[in-house]
Amino acid sequence: MVVELNAENFKKEVLGHKGFVVVDFWAPWCGPCKMIAPVVEKLSHEFKQIKFAKLNVDENNDLAQEYGVMSIPCLIFFKDSEESDRVVGFGGEGPLRDKLVNLV
C-alpha cells in the first residue's frame, strides 16, 4: 500500500516514522513517473517492513523544493526520519528491488 502525502500529513507519515520510508516524488504529466508507480505499488506489497508513500510535486511544490527535488521521478529513502539515499529517474524494477533488499 502506498500512502498519499501532502503538506498536512508529511511530517506525521515520514518524519514521525521510525524505520524506513520510501517517498516517490512524482507528477501526473511525467511519463517515467507513470512507469514507476505500479512498480512502487508492487514492491510495497513485497516489502511490508518499509512504508511507501508518494507526493505530487505539482500540488506540494514547497516540499519538493525543501528536499531539493530537481528531476522526477525521485525516490527519497528515509531512515528514522533522515534522508539516507535517493534515486532519480526510472531504472527498472530490478535495481530498485536490490536497493530495498539492502535496506532491510
C-alpha positions in Angstrom: 0.0 0.0 0.0 1.3 3.4 -0.9 0.3 6.4 1.2 -0.7 9.7 -0.5 1.3 12.5 1.1 0.6 16.3 1.2 1.8 19.2 3.2 -0.5 18.4 6.1 0.5 14.8 6.6 4.1 14.7 5.5 5.6 15.3 9.0 3.5 12.6 10.6 3.8 10.0 7.9 7.5 10.4 7.1 9.3 12.4 9.7 7.4 10.9 12.6 8.0 7.3 11.4 10.6 5.0 13.0 12.1 2.7 10.4 12.3 3.0 6.6 10.1 5.2 4.4 10.4 5.5 0.6 8.8 8.6 -0.8 8.1 8.8 -4.6 8.1 12.5 -5.7 6.1 12.5 -8.9 3.7 14.5 -11.2 0.8 13.3 -13.3 2.2 14.6 -16.6 5.5 12.7 -16.1 5.9 9.6 -18.3 8.6 7.9 -16.2 6.5 8.6 -13.1 3.7 6.7 -14.7 6.1 3.8 -15.3 7.5 3.7 -11.8 4.1 4.0 -10.0 3.0 0.3 -10.5 6.5 -0.9 -9.6 6.4 1.1 -6.3 2.9 -0.3 -5.6 4.1 -3.9 -6.3 7.2 -3.5 -4.1 5.1 -2.0 -1.3 3.3 -5.4 -1.0 6.6 -7.3 -1.0 8.4 -5.2 1.5 5.9 -4.8 4.2 8.5 -3.6 6.7 9.1 -0.5 4.6 6.5 2.3 4.4 5.9 3.6 0.8 4.4 7.0 0.1 4.0 9.3 -2.9 4.0 13.1 -3.1 2.6 15.0 -6.1 5.2 17.8 -6.7 2.8 20.0 -8.6 0.5 20.1 -5.6 3.3 20.2 -3.0 6.0 22.3 -4.6 7.3 23.7 -1.3 8.1 20.2 0.0 9.7 19.2 -3.3 11.9 22.3 -3.1 12.7 21.7 0.6 14.1 18.3 -0.4 15.9 19.5 -3.5 13.9 17.5 -5.9 15.0 18.8 -9.3 14.0 15.9 -11.6 11.2 13.3 -11.3 10.5 10.6 -10.5 12.7 11.0 -7.5 12.6 8.3 -4.8 13.9 9.5 -1.4 14.7 6.9 1.2 14.3 7.9 4.8 15.6 6.0 7.8 14.3 7.2 11.2 13.2 10.5 9.7 16.5 11.3 8.0 17.2 11.0 4.3 19.6 8.1 3.7 19.6 7.8 -0.1 17.8 8.8 -3.3 17.2 7.5 -6.8 16.3 9.9 -9.7 14.7 8.5 -12.8 13.2 5.1 -13.6 15.9 2.5 -13.8 13.6 -0.5 -13.7 12.2 -2.9 -11.1 15.3 -5.0 -10.6 17.7 -2.2 -9.4 15.0 -0.8 -7.1 14.3 -4.2 -5.6 18.0 -4.7 -5.0 18.3 -1.3 -3.2 15.3 -2.2 -1.0 16.8 -5.7 -0.1 20.0 -3.9 1.0 17.9 -1.5 3.2 16.3 -4.2 5.3 
